[in-house]
């Protein structure tokens, strides 16, 4: 069929184009970064692991800057309330993971954490300061806000859809199991930020980072009890 003769023109709204660029771009950068890490030596892997989350944030940062937003605007007042909210979310998350996974198991990372003091510092920086703040910027700030712009009705689906994007992005990290687990976590962070006034970017970022760090530390603490 000759679409030119029918004079049919398919117009994709700019906000949909932006969402597609953001989602597909983030997935591609995540997949490439994860694949590259597998081929690095131990020393290079540790450096690359620290840089990889920042690389995956490039599409989100492009959208954020293009819209002339400022990073400092993400850090609202009421820091104490946000910290308390992050601790509450952290507690809920650790209970959920313990229930779904029948406890948090010992891992290679936990062994390294137990053996080397430098790995304790490295892990804290990586999970709390890099992973937590980077992934929440991507999925709970830029992606979730972009989805919110695209949906006029049924706004309750906004955090659900952003959690789906968040979960699928973790397929390259740990397969289908990781997708399901991060999807559940994304629901909690997404709906908390979307509906609870005192839960902002700072709160979900701290909760996210401490949760990831907690999975590493808790088996070690339990072994000492």
Order of alpha helices (4+ residues) and beta strands (2+ residues): alpha-alpha-alpha-alpha-alpha-alpha-alpha-alpha-alpha-alpha-alpha-alpha
